[in-house]
Amino acid sequence: MAEIYGELPGWRGLVILANMSNAKKDNMPLRGLGEGLRKIRKRKGMSQETLALDAGLSRAYVGKLEASMVNASVLTLWKICRVLGVKLSELFASGKL
């Protein structure tokens, strides 16, 4: 739920900011995915670079996924699962939700 914090000088109308506690709760699936991806990748003895190359992604993107900084598409998750040899549910089950 958004909270209204008041007016800022020079702005017309009210400024509405998201309640941070809700934002953190909304990010829970991303954190679970990132943690799960990192655990499985390391358990398989694979580097971020190898995973990225085999899945057709950049190493930086894989790093951002593991850090829960980006939201992956279904196609991207499918590619990662194919390379790791796991089901999608295993990525989430290995992290904290």
C-alpha positions as CSV (number, residue, x, y, z in Angstrom):
1,M,0.0,0.0,0.0
2,A,1.4,3.4,-0.9
3,E,1.6,6.2,1.7
4,I,1.3,9.9,1.1
5,Y,4.2,11.8,2.5
6,G,3.0,15.3,1.6
7,E,3.9,18.0,-0.9
8,L,7.3,18.9,-2.2
9,P,8.1,22.5,-3.0
10,G,8.0,23.1,-6.8
11,W,5.8,20.0,-7.4
12,R,2.2,20.2,-8.2
13,G,0.1,17.8,-6.1
14,L,1.0,15.1,-3.7
15,V,4.0,12.9,-3.9
16,I,3.2,9.2,-3.3
17,L,6.0,6.9,-2.3
18,A,5.8,3.1,-1.8
19,N,6.0,1.7,1.7
20,M,9.4,0.0,1.8
21,S,8.3,-2.9,3.9
22,N,5.8,-3.8,1.1
23,A,8.4,-3.4,-1.5
24,K,10.7,-5.8,0.3
25,K,7.9,-8.4,0.6
26,D,7.2,-8.0,-3.2
27,N,10.8,-8.9,-3.9
28,M,10.7,-12.2,-2.0
29,P,10.3,-14.4,-5.1
30,L,13.2,-12.6,-6.8
31,R,15.4,-13.2,-3.8
32,G,14.4,-16.8,-3.7
33,L,15.1,-17.3,-7.3
34,G,18.5,-15.6,-7.1
35,E,19.6,-17.6,-4.1
36,G,18.3,-20.8,-5.6
37,L,20.1,-20.1,-8.9
38,R,23.4,-19.4,-7.1
39,K,23.2,-22.6,-5.0
40,I,22.4,-24.9,-7.9
41,R,25.0,-23.3,-10.1
42,K,27.7,-23.7,-7.5
43,R,26.6,-27.2,-6.6
44,K,27.0,-28.2,-10.3
45,G,30.5,-26.6,-10.2
46,M,29.6,-24.1,-12.9
47,S,30.8,-20.5,-13.1
48,Q,28.5,-17.6,-13.9
49,E,30.4,-17.2,-17.2
50,T,29.9,-20.9,-18.2
51,L,26.2,-20.8,-17.4
52,A,25.8,-17.5,-19.3
53,L,27.6,-18.8,-22.4
54,D,25.7,-22.1,-22.5
55,A,22.3,-20.3,-21.9
56,G,23.0,-17.5,-24.4
57,L,23.1,-14.8,-21.8
58,S,25.7,-12.3,-20.5
59,R,27.7,-13.1,-17.4
60,A,26.6,-9.7,-16.0
61,Y,23.0,-10.7,-16.5
62,V,23.4,-14.0,-14.6
63,G,25.1,-12.0,-11.8
64,K,22.2,-9.6,-11.7
65,L,19.7,-12.5,-11.5
66,E,21.6,-14.1,-8.6
67,A,21.7,-10.7,-6.8
68,S,17.9,-10.3,-7.4
69,M,18.4,-7.1,-9.4
70,V,16.4,-8.2,-12.5
71,N,13.3,-10.0,-13.2
72,A,13.9,-12.8,-15.8
73,S,11.5,-13.8,-18.5
74,V,10.0,-17.3,-18.7
75,L,12.2,-18.0,-21.8
76,T,15.4,-17.0,-19.9
77,L,14.5,-19.2,-16.9
78,W,13.8,-22.1,-19.3
79,K,17.3,-21.6,-20.9
80,I,18.9,-21.6,-17.5
81,C,17.0,-24.7,-16.3
82,R,18.0,-26.5,-19.5
83,V,21.7,-25.7,-19.0
84,L,21.6,-26.6,-15.3
85,G,19.5,-29.7,-15.9
86,V,16.8,-28.8,-13.3
87,K,13.1,-28.0,-13.2
88,L,12.0,-24.4,-12.7
89,S,10.5,-25.3,-9.4
90,E,13.9,-26.4,-8.2
91,L,15.3,-22.9,-8.7
92,F,12.7,-21.5,-6.3
93,A,12.8,-24.4,-3.9
94,S,16.6,-24.0,-3.3
95,G,16.2,-20.3,-2.3
96,K,14.2,-18.7,0.5
97,L,10.7,-17.6,-0.2
